[in-house]
């Protein structure tokens, strides 16, 4: 059933679908490129449409009555996964965000929810280029803190029965939780990134980067800073424990303020993947400003 | 509420470097060293030696000891020395140190420690323990060597990994007898008297400690021994000079070697302590930036995801992530 983006399209954004595997509660992402559109139909009703961007075919067209449905983040997944749930039925439709950047995920979701509650809801969009506005506060929806994202085009998350139950609990409680129970979904840990195995070749091949670390070493070292000292530090149990602590803290998604002190945008404090993305973006910018640099 | 939240005492590492730094803060000219052997030569090298600290961690799920834990000791409810109960778990290391220091005669100390010890004269062990843990200056000195609160995770309600519960017992001579001071026991424990000949109290201490170790089933106990002793550094230099003047080459070389080792050890302690006090978040960020600038970060992240995936699969295979239903 073809549908077009008409003047009555309230909002649209790139998203894929995900489906429950038969006979299980495992939800798997479908790779097809698509879009979610919210439209005011000719019937005067609100339509929630999923369109396949490659075939331009609308494969889902759901009529939504005000306040009947919610569009909320599936917490505890590493996908940018959302679920459309109905209070009038057990229907659940899972979607995953396909925009390259997750910076606007929450913005889209909040607007979807607003419209689902009330089709007259005025849409709220942040101003572009401003880092703090694209990171809505954690209490804006009933989803919670950890926002972890894979690379945009990569599907592949699985919500287990426990995670779906957990989501239920969150929605019932209607509030945010800071419980940071470990996601059963693989996500990079800083402990596995900042290993001596990764860092030692870096120092060997880019000795000019070593002095950039000196300002961050302990100020009361009993010897002057040097590459050897840096090596000793990254091997030390104290440093490794600090990496593990920071990794754990970052996973709570609550480090928005702390990361700003590092010169990163607030959304870098939402989780491991946003943090690493923000670091890479800042590094790329600094490389460009410095006139480029050899990368291996 | 965690022990730290309730009491303000943070968990610290039980490392000779940490203890020695605390002693320096207390104004006490002693150091703590790892003790790898109780044989007479090892102990002789560490003289003057004031106390032995036995620290251990239960590995097997063992039953708790009800009695003194060693048949040769008896409770001494009338102990006139310094004995305090452990009222805050996180303070256990500092409490053990104080139980030792409070019984060393003519010990030079800083003014605050001196006042604390004399203030608690005549108190029962429980009250003394409360007085110690309420001493803000002592708590601050103790907390100096745990990670700074900028990255403390207390307010984030993170699941705590089970922390190592070490327990400390002090053995030292008081009024002619070997005493065992265990902050979790109701009273000081008196072992036998000792003669000043030869090794003196160390001979009895060795017997008592070895007997104790032998009561635990093999492999059920992780333990360390620490020695509380005079700081050798101040006198080493003058001893070296004396040996030089006396033309005693052998002694001179031996002492020089001791001095070198001692200085290397102090540097290592100072290095580790500076890492303990430091907030590493800036360094973590700077390292990630260096990786990002050299184009190595995304590869490392991808490999790390794989590593995590494998780890989770292994845990599942070992049944550690069992689903609750079906």
Boltz contact constraints between the chains, C-beta under 6 A:
constraints:
  - contact:
      token1: [A, 178]
      token2: [B, 157]
      max_distance: 6.0
  - contact:
      token1: [A, 180]
      token2: [B, 158]
      max_distance: 6.0
  - contact:
      token1: [A, 186]
      token2: [B, 305]
      max_distance: 6.0
  - contact:
      token1: [A, 186]
      token2: [B, 308]
      max_distance: 6.0
  - contact:
      token1: [A, 186]
      token2: [B, 309]
      max_distance: 6.0
  - contact:
      token1: [A, 188]
      token2: [B, 301]
      max_distance: 6.0
  - contact:
      token1: [A, 188]
      token2: [B, 304]
      max_distance: 6.0
  - contact:
      token1: [A, 188]
      token2: [B, 305]
      max_distance: 6.0
  - contact:
      token1: [A, 189]
      token2: [B, 304]
      max_distance: 6.0
  - contact:
      token1: [A, 189]
      token2: [B, 308]
      max_distance: 6.0
  - contact:
      token1: [A, 192]
      token2: [B, 304]
      max_distance: 6.0
  - contact:
      token1: [A, 192]
      token2: [B, 307]
      max_distance: 6.0
  - contact:
      token1: [A, 193]
      token2: [B, 300]
      max_distance: 6.0
  - contact:
      token1: [A, 193]
      token2: [B, 304]
      max_distance: 6.0
  - contact:
      token1: [A, 194]
      token2: [B, 287]
      max_distance: 6.0
  - contact:
      token1: [A, 198]
      token2: [B, 300]
      max_distance: 6.0
  - contact:
      token1: [A, 206]
      token2: [B, 294]
      max_distance: 6.0
  - contact:
      token1: [A, 209]
      token2: [B, 290]
      max_distance: 6.0
  - contact:
      token1: [A, 213]
      token2: [B, 286]
      max_distance: 6.0
  - contact:
      token1: [A, 216]
      token2: [B, 282]
      max_distance: 6.0
  - contact:
      token1: [A, 216]
      token2: [B, 283]
      max_distance: 6.0
  - contact:
      token1: [A, 216]
      token2: [B, 286]
      max_distance: 6.0
  - contact:
      token1: [A, 218]
      token2: [B, 274]
      max_distance: 6.0
  - contact:
      token1: [A, 218]
      token2: [B, 278]
      max_distance: 6.0
  - contact:
      token1: [A, 220]
      token2: [B, 274]
      max_distance: 6.0
  - contact:
      token1: [A, 221]
      token2: [B, 274]
      max_distance: 6.0
  - contact:
      token1: [A, 222]
      token2: [B, 267]
      max_distance: 6.0
  - contact:
      token1: [A, 222]
      token2: [B, 270]
      max_distance: 6.0
  - contact:
      token1: [A, 222]
      token2: [B, 271]
      max_distance: 6.0
  - contact:
      token1: [A, 236]
      token2: [B, 275]
      max_distance: 6.0
  - contact:
      token1: [A, 238]
      token2: [B, 275]
      max_distance: 6.0
  - contact:
      token1: [A, 238]
      token2: [B, 276]
      max_distance: 6.0
  - contact:
      token1: [A, 239]
      token2: [B, 280]
      max_distance: 6.0
  - contact:
      token1: [A, 242]
      token2: [B, 280]
      max_distance: 6.0
  - contact:
      token1: [A, 243]
      token2: [B, 284]
      max_distance: 6.0
  - contact:
      token1: [A, 245]
      token2: [B, 151]
      max_distance: 6.0
  - contact:
      token1: [A, 246]
      token2: [B, 281]
      max_distance: 6.0
  - contact:
      token1: [A, 246]
      token2: [B, 284]
      max_distance: 6.0
  - contact:
      token1: [A, 248]
      token2: [B, 158]
      max_distance: 6.0
  - contact:
      token1: [A, 249]
      token2: [B, 153]
      max_distance: 6.0
  - contact:
      token1: [A, 252]
      token2: [B, 156]
      max_distance: 6.0
  - contact:
      token1: [A, 262]
      token2: [B, 285]
      max_distance: 6.0
  - contact:
      token1: [A, 276]
      token2: [B, 301]
      max_distance: 6.0
  - contact:
      token1: [A, 279]
      token2: [B, 288]
      max_distance: 6.0
  - contact:
      token1: [A, 279]
      token2: [B, 289]
      max_distance: 6.0
  - contact:
      token1: [A, 279]
      token2: [B, 292]
      max_distance: 6.0
  - contact:
      token1: [A, 280]
      token2: [B, 292]
      max_distance: 6.0
  - contact:
      token1: [A, 280]
      token2: [B, 297]
      max_distance: 6.0
  - contact:
      token1: [A, 283]
      token2: [B, 289]
      max_distance: 6.0
  - contact:
      token1: [A, 283]
      token2: [B, 292]
      max_distance: 6.0
  - contact:
      token1: [A, 283]
      token2: [B, 293]
      max_distance: 6.0
  - contact:
      token1: [A, 287]
      token2: [B, 293]
      max_distance: 6.0
  - contact:
      token1: [A, 295]
      token2: [B, 294]
      max_distance: 6.0
  - contact:
      token1: [A, 295]
      token2: [B, 295]
      max_distance: 6.0
